[in-house]
């Protein structure tokens, strides 16, 4: 079932090999066709996320044989659907869409996603640009606060805290009464978070960082950390946290293996676990997902809002990715169909 005339070809960003930005090119590509319980989205915008950088380098949780179209999330309008009742519901609707690793991504004029979790309707109050960024970071921030509250934690440690996701966790934490111990790596990021209302911000490049982190973790009885860096940072967090604490690793910005000592695990009762949004969401039923999505949509205007730094057409995708690699804070970069 088709809402409007769909062309046979589209402009797409294609990854030739898992070699990072150098593996990208732009070409004309056949428009994909939706199968059973799938929808075809005419893409309005798609952000560049840290997970996209990992995917380009072949370091994400799944790989598709290249050449492949990257792009983890986006937004647009559903213009065609495959067989099945699930898809028909979305026809003509504005949606946020999520690539689930089974096909091509959203860095193209059209993308096919599953009607079962790969597309969610956007509230009229949410623009298509904000909608393009409403899956990965907002729902991850929401998940962190849900995990925090269910565990009875009143304070958490957060690394890479000046990122778009980190700023969301801070805003949401303040609204929920959760204290955030923020860890960043530049003084400008300390200033940024303090200007936004953060009360505890530590620079990991300062000589006395380890002692300051340990002191504040023990003073506030913080037993949970969310770590985007991995590598030696995970060990530093384990060293600083009180006994019977946990570090949840959700990214690997350092591109280094997680470090943890046997003494942490055996003698101090500490643990390291991973977090990945997709599997976390599959643990919820459709009612829970829709209720979470409805609440997240209401928070998009403030707590879960993403600032936009730049917009690039798909033709300039390589330049956009390079700019994001050089500066990952200060606002998101969006890819859009060529004007």
Buried (B, 14 or more C-beta within 10 A) or exposed (E): EEBEEBEEEBBBBBBEEBEBBEBBEBEEBEBBEBBEBBBBBBBBBBBBBBBBBBBBBBBBEEEBEBBBBBBBBBBBBBBBBBEBEBBBBBBEBBBBBBBBBEBBBBBBBBBBBBBEBBBBBBBEEBBBBBBBBBBBBBBBBBBBBEBBEEEEBBBBBBBBBBBBBBBBBBBBBBEEEBBBBBBBBEEEBBEBBEEEEBEBBBBBEEEEBBEBBBEBBEEBEBBBBBBBBBBBBBBBBBBBBBEEBBBBBBBBBBEEEBBBEEEBEEEBEBBBEEBBBBEBBEEBEEEEBEEBBEEBBBBBEEBBBBEBBBBBBBBBBBBBBBBBBEEBBBEBBBBBBEE
